Amino acid sequence: MKNKKTFMGGPVLVLTLVLAGNAYAQELTMTTVTTPETMTCHEFTQMNPKAMTPVMVWVTNKDRDYKNGDYVDWRTVQTVMVPKVIKVCKKEPGKKIVEFRNQIQELVSE
């Protein structure tokens, strides 16, 4: 009588390859992080509304030197800027948020 030995190498190899592919896919998604500098209008309009104001504050205040300690008020950003930027972004969803920096300042003064 012959002893039958099962070779488990095939299924183990397949399982290893599947898990390695899954880990690689997770690594790819983890490295693509959106920041306000790289954010498009489409991404901005799709984000949580509670996160829109901090993003707009960052965009308006980054690399700006306001005279006499002036600043952009949080409430102004939340009630005036964000709705106007959403309106503009819906017209040009592929544009980056930072490209609107000067236009955003004009929106506040309207």
N, CA, C and O of each residue as an XYZ file, in Angstrom:
440
protein
N       0.825     -1.163      0.000
C       0.000      0.000      0.000
C       0.884      1.247      0.000
O       1.837      1.364      0.771
N       0.543      2.143     -0.867
C       1.337      3.354     -0.993
C       0.815      4.422     -0.046
O      -0.390      4.561      0.161
N       1.731      5.159      0.512
C       1.348      6.299      1.343
C       1.086      7.493      0.441
O       1.923      7.878     -0.375
N      -0.077      8.059      0.608
C      -0.404      9.252     -0.165
C      -0.030     10.480      0.652
O      -0.461     10.654      1.792
N       0.762     11.298      0.049
C       1.144     12.543      0.703
C       0.512     13.685     -0.080
O       0.585     13.737     -1.308
N      -0.087     14.563      0.632
C      -0.685     15.727     -0.022
C       0.314     16.869     -0.009
O       1.009     17.126      0.974
N       0.348     17.526     -1.127
C       1.237     18.676     -1.260
C       0.420     19.931     -1.003
O      -0.493     20.247     -1.765
N       0.736     20.631      0.045
C      -0.009     21.831      0.427
C       0.634     23.098     -0.126
O       0.151     24.198      0.139
N       1.686     22.963     -0.869
C       2.405     24.131     -1.367
C       1.581     25.002     -2.292
O       1.675     26.227     -2.220
N       0.772     24.406     -3.163
C      -0.032     25.170     -4.121
C      -1.008     26.120     -3.445
O      -0.957     27.324     -3.698
N      -1.900     25.615     -2.588
C      -2.844     26.514     -1.917
C      -2.160     27.544     -1.014
O      -2.620     28.681     -0.910
N      -1.082     27.156     -0.376
C      -0.359     28.090      0.487
C       0.256     29.207     -0.351
O       0.238     30.373      0.046
N       0.798     28.843     -1.510
C       1.387     29.840     -2.400
C       0.328     30.819     -2.898
O       0.562     32.027     -2.928
N      -0.832     30.301     -3.286
C      -1.921     31.161     -3.758
C      -2.369     32.103     -2.648
O      -2.545     33.299     -2.883
N      -2.552     31.580     -1.453
C      -2.973     32.404     -0.322
C      -1.939     33.493     -0.025
O      -2.300     34.635      0.256
N      -0.674     33.141     -0.086
C       0.390     34.121      0.151
C       0.353     35.236     -0.884
O       0.490     36.410     -0.540
N       0.168     34.875     -2.147
C       0.109     35.883     -3.203
C      -1.102     36.798     -3.047
O      -1.005     38.005     -3.269
N      -2.232     36.228     -2.667
C      -3.439     37.033     -2.469
C      -3.236     38.023     -1.329
O      -3.575     39.200     -1.459
N      -2.690     37.558     -0.225
C      -2.463     38.443      0.917
C      -1.422     39.514      0.600
O      -1.555     40.656      1.040
N      -0.404     39.156     -0.150
C       0.615     40.140     -0.523
C       0.016     41.207     -1.433
O       0.321     42.391     -1.291
N      -0.835     40.792     -2.366
C      -1.502     41.752     -3.253
C      -2.405     42.683     -2.477
O      -2.467     43.878     -2.767
N      -3.108     42.147     -1.490
C      -3.996     42.954     -0.658
C      -3.189     43.975      0.146
O      -3.596     45.131      0.264
N      -2.067     43.562      0.689
C      -1.220     44.481      1.460
C      -0.670     45.579      0.564
O      -0.578     46.734      0.982
N      -0.304     45.230     -0.664
C       0.209     46.229     -1.608
C      -0.879     47.238     -1.963
O      -0.611     48.436     -2.051
N      -2.101     46.758     -2.165
C      -3.213     47.662     -2.488
C      -3.482     48.618     -1.334
O      -3.749     49.798     -1.561
N      -3.418     48.128     -0.107
C      -3.618     48.993      1.052
C      -2.517     50.038      1.143
O      -2.776     51.188      1.498
N      -1.286     49.641      0.822
C      -0.167     50.578      0.872
C      -0.359     51.696     -0.145
O      -0.061     52.856      0.141
N      -0.855     51.352     -1.328
C      -1.087     52.370     -2.350
C      -2.140     53.374     -1.908
O      -1.972     54.576     -2.114
N      -3.220     52.899     -1.304
C      -4.272     53.816     -0.888
C      -3.842     54.650      0.309
O      -4.322     55.770      0.486
N      -2.955     54.125      1.122
C      -2.519     54.866      2.294
C      -1.559     55.994      1.916
O      -1.460     56.983      2.642
N      -0.856     55.863      0.799
C       0.116     56.884      0.435
C      -0.512     58.041     -0.334
O       0.120     59.087     -0.478
N      -1.720     57.885     -0.825
C      -2.377     58.979     -1.539
C      -3.225     59.769     -0.553
O      -4.403     59.478     -0.346
N      -2.612     60.757      0.041
C      -3.274     61.581      1.046
C      -3.590     62.943      0.432
O      -2.742     63.558     -0.215
N      -4.805     63.397      0.640
C      -5.196     64.704      0.136
C      -4.951     65.753      1.211
O      -5.390     65.602      2.352
N      -4.255     66.805      0.841
C      -4.017     67.933      1.736
C      -4.682     69.158      1.117
O      -5.041     69.120     -0.060
N      -4.855     70.227      1.859
C      -5.453     71.424      1.258
C      -4.681     71.930      0.040
O      -5.276     72.517     -0.864
N      -3.360     71.709      0.004
C      -2.569     72.156     -1.144
C      -2.890     71.374     -2.408
O      -2.818     71.921     -3.509
N      -3.243     70.101     -2.264
C      -3.498     69.259     -3.432
C      -4.984     69.026     -3.681
O      -5.348     68.376     -4.660
N      -5.836     69.538     -2.823
C      -7.270     69.269     -2.901
C      -7.922     69.975     -4.091
O      -7.699     71.161     -4.333
N      -8.735     69.209     -4.825
C      -9.490     69.803     -5.927
C     -10.830     70.300     -5.403
O     -11.242     69.973     -4.290
N     -11.492     71.087     -6.221
C     -12.814     71.593     -5.842
C     -13.798     70.445     -5.629
O     -14.635     70.492     -4.728
N     -13.690     69.422     -6.463
C     -14.601     68.278     -6.318
C     -14.407     67.623     -4.956
O     -15.382     67.298     -4.277
N     -13.147     67.426     -4.553
C     -12.871     66.829     -3.250
C     -13.376     67.727     -2.126
O     -13.889     67.234     -1.122
N     -13.236     69.021     -2.286
C     -13.705     69.963     -1.267
C     -15.218     69.880     -1.106
O     -15.717     69.850      0.018
N     -15.954     69.842     -2.215
C     -17.418     69.803     -2.126
C     -17.926     68.459     -1.620
O     -19.057     68.374     -1.143
N     -17.113     67.404     -1.712
C     -17.532     66.080     -1.260
C     -17.137     65.784      0.184
O     -17.544     64.763      0.738
N     -16.354     66.662      0.794
C     -15.884     66.380      2.151
C     -16.951     66.704      3.205
O     -17.967     67.332      2.907
N     -16.702     66.271      4.415
C     -17.588     66.541      5.539
C     -17.702     68.061      5.718
O     -16.681     68.742      5.816
N     -18.920     68.601      5.762
C     -19.091     70.054      5.910
C     -18.386     70.639      7.133
O     -17.988     71.803      7.116
N     -18.229     69.853      8.182
C     -17.544     70.344      9.379
C     -16.054     70.569      9.124
O     -15.413     71.334      9.845
N     -15.503     69.915      8.116
C     -14.079     70.063      7.806
C     -13.819     71.181      6.804
O     -12.666     71.554      6.588
N     -14.857     71.715      6.196
C     -14.672     72.746      5.168
C     -14.101     74.044      5.738
O     -13.216     74.648      5.131
N     -14.593     74.471      6.883
C     -14.124     75.729      7.470
C     -12.639     75.671      7.820
O     -11.908     76.596      7.466
N     -12.154     74.616      8.505
C     -10.711     74.570      8.780
C      -9.855     74.577      7.507
O      -8.786     75.187      7.479
N     -10.322     73.905      6.467
C      -9.573     73.898      5.208
C      -9.518     75.305      4.626
O      -8.463     75.742      4.166
N     -10.642     76.017      4.641
C     -10.668     77.370      4.088
C      -9.831     78.334      4.927
O      -9.184     79.224      4.374
N      -9.831     78.173      6.245
C      -8.985     79.012      7.103
C      -7.519     78.776      6.746
O      -6.738     79.723      6.659
N      -7.151     77.519      6.541
C      -5.774     77.201      6.174
C      -5.421     77.841      4.834
O      -4.363     78.453      4.694
N      -6.313     77.697      3.848
C      -6.051     78.240      2.510
C      -5.897     79.757      2.559
O      -4.987     80.304      1.936
N      -6.766     80.435      3.284
C      -6.716     81.899      3.290
C      -5.552     82.453      4.107
O      -5.057     83.540      3.805
N      -5.106     81.737      5.127
C      -4.055     82.260      6.001
C      -2.652     81.771      5.674
O      -1.681     82.345      6.167
N      -2.513     80.735      4.861
C      -1.188     80.182      4.569
C      -0.348     81.202      3.799
O      -0.788     81.767      2.797
N       0.843     81.417      4.284
C       1.814     82.323      3.653
C       1.286     83.743      3.470
O       1.666     84.426      2.519
N       0.434     84.183      4.351
C      -0.085     85.556      4.286
C       0.421     86.325      5.494
O       0.430     85.811      6.612
N       0.832     87.533      5.265
C       1.212     88.434      6.354
C       0.207     89.573      6.367
O       0.229     90.451      5.505
N      -0.666     89.546      7.353
C      -1.674     90.595      7.468
C      -1.101     91.761      8.267
O      -0.355     91.559      9.225
N      -1.445     92.952      7.875
C      -0.937     94.154      8.540
C      -1.603     94.337      9.901
O      -2.787     94.045     10.073
N      -0.834     94.817     10.848
C      -1.324     95.145     12.193
C      -1.995     93.969     12.897
O      -2.913     94.166     13.693
N      -1.546     92.756     12.609
C      -2.088     91.593     13.300
C      -3.477     91.185     12.858
O      -4.139     90.414     13.553
N      -3.938     91.684     11.712
C      -5.252     91.280     11.215
C      -5.256     89.793     10.897
O      -4.206     89.172     10.731
N      -6.432     89.252     10.819
C      -6.599     87.838     10.508
C      -7.959     87.656      9.858
O      -8.785     88.568      9.851
N      -8.179     86.470      9.315
C      -9.479     86.148      8.740
C     -10.306     85.489      9.832
O      -9.904     84.468     10.390
N     -11.437     86.058     10.133
C     -12.310     85.590     11.201
C     -12.929     84.241     10.855
O     -13.383     84.025      9.731
N     -12.942     83.331     11.839
C     -13.496     81.986     11.661
C     -14.953     82.052     11.217
O     -15.357     81.341     10.296
N     -15.736     82.897     11.865
C     -17.161     82.994     11.538
C     -17.360     83.511     10.110
O     -18.256     83.049      9.402
N     -16.532     84.461      9.689
C     -16.612     84.972      8.320
C     -16.320     83.860      7.323
O     -16.998     83.726      6.304
N     -15.309     83.073      7.628
C     -14.972     81.950      6.748
C     -16.145     80.988      6.661
O     -16.522     80.555      5.572
N     -16.721     80.655      7.813
C     -17.790     79.666      7.867
C     -19.071     80.150      7.199
O     -19.720     79.381      6.489
N     -19.441     81.386      7.408
C     -20.740     81.862      6.924
C     -20.689     82.539      5.565
O     -21.693     82.578      4.854
N     -19.521     83.077      5.193
C     -19.427     83.806      3.928
C     -18.595     83.044      2.895
O     -19.057     82.769      1.787
N     -17.362     82.711      3.277
C     -16.444     82.115      2.307
C     -16.857     80.736      1.833
O     -16.944     80.491      0.630
N     -17.112     79.835      2.766
C     -17.382     78.441      2.397
C     -18.549     78.332      1.420
O     -18.405     77.659      0.399
N     -19.702     78.961      1.679
C     -20.798     78.853      0.700
C     -20.439     79.424     -0.678
O     -20.839     78.874     -1.704
N     -19.683     80.533     -0.695
C     -19.303     81.123     -1.982
C     -18.298     80.247     -2.718
O     -18.367     80.109     -3.939
N     -17.366     79.656     -1.982
C     -16.380     78.776     -2.608
C     -17.059     77.522     -3.149
O     -16.704     77.046     -4.227
N     -18.021     76.988     -2.420
C     -18.763     75.823     -2.913
C     -19.452     76.168     -4.227
O     -19.438     75.375     -5.168
N     -20.047     77.337     -4.286
C     -20.737     77.780     -5.503
C     -19.760     77.870     -6.683
O     -20.065     77.410     -7.783
N     -18.594     78.461     -6.446
C     -17.578     78.584     -7.493
C     -17.017     77.204     -7.859
O     -16.779     76.920     -9.033
N     -16.811     76.357     -6.861
C     -16.234     75.030     -7.092
C     -17.150     74.128     -7.916
O     -16.672     73.287     -8.677
N     -18.435     74.297     -7.770
C     -19.357     73.471     -8.553
C     -19.257     73.795    -10.044
O     -19.586     72.961    -10.887
N     -18.803     75.006    -10.365
C     -18.628     75.391    -11.767
C     -17.328     74.824    -12.339
O     -17.263     74.497    -13.524
N     -16.290     74.705    -11.498
C     -14.980     74.229    -11.941
C     -14.462     73.152    -10.982
O     -13.561     73.424    -10.188
N     -15.019     71.926    -11.040
C     -14.659     70.891    -10.070
C     -13.218     70.384    -10.164
O     -12.707     69.827     -9.193
N     -12.562     70.560    -11.291
C     -11.199     70.056    -11.435
C     -10.128     70.995    -10.932
O      -8.968     70.599    -10.811
N     -10.487     72.223    -10.637
C      -9.524     73.229    -10.197
C      -9.114     72.975     -8.748
O      -9.905     72.466     -7.954
N      -7.883     73.327     -8.411
C      -7.410     73.147     -7.034
C      -7.871     74.311     -6.172
O      -7.989     75.442     -6.645
N      -8.129     74.022     -4.907
C      -8.614     75.026     -3.956
C      -7.626     76.182     -3.820
O      -8.039     77.340     -3.752
N      -6.333     75.884     -3.779
C      -5.344     76.946     -3.577
C      -5.294     77.916     -4.756
O      -4.806     79.036     -4.606
N      -5.786     77.509     -5.920
C      -5.822     78.406     -7.075
C      -6.837     79.529     -6.874
O      -6.780     80.552     -7.556
N      -7.754     79.339     -5.948
C      -8.782     80.335     -5.660
C      -8.354     81.320     -4.575
O      -9.155     82.158     -4.163
N      -7.115     81.239     -4.107
C      -6.685     82.028     -2.947
C      -6.991     83.518     -3.109
O      -7.587     84.120     -2.215
N      -6.600     84.113     -4.213
C      -6.872     85.547     -4.415
C      -8.356     85.806     -4.622
O      -8.891     86.807     -4.145
N      -9.013     84.907     -5.328
C     -10.446     85.058     -5.565
C     -11.220     84.938     -4.252
O     -12.242     85.599     -4.071
N     -10.739     84.102     -3.346
C     -11.392     83.932     -2.043
C     -11.361     85.245     -1.270
O     -12.357     85.622     -0.653
N     -10.233     85.940     -1.296
C     -10.132     87.226     -0.606
C     -11.128     88.226     -1.183
O     -11.714     89.019     -0.446
N     -11.320     88.188     -2.504
C     -12.290     89.080     -3.140
C     -13.719     88.708     -2.748
O     -14.576     89.581     -2.618
N     -13.975     87.407     -2.559
C     -15.315     86.963     -2.167
C     -15.705     87.528     -0.807
O     -16.869     87.856     -0.577
N     -14.739     87.640      0.089
C     -15.026     88.146      1.433
C     -15.379     89.619      1.381
O     -16.250     90.076      2.122
N     -14.719     90.357      0.525
C     -14.952     91.800      0.484
C     -16.225     92.178     -0.275
O     -16.610     93.347     -0.279
N     -16.883     91.209     -0.917
C     -18.132     91.516     -1.642
C     -19.248     91.873     -0.697
O     -20.362     92.157     -1.137
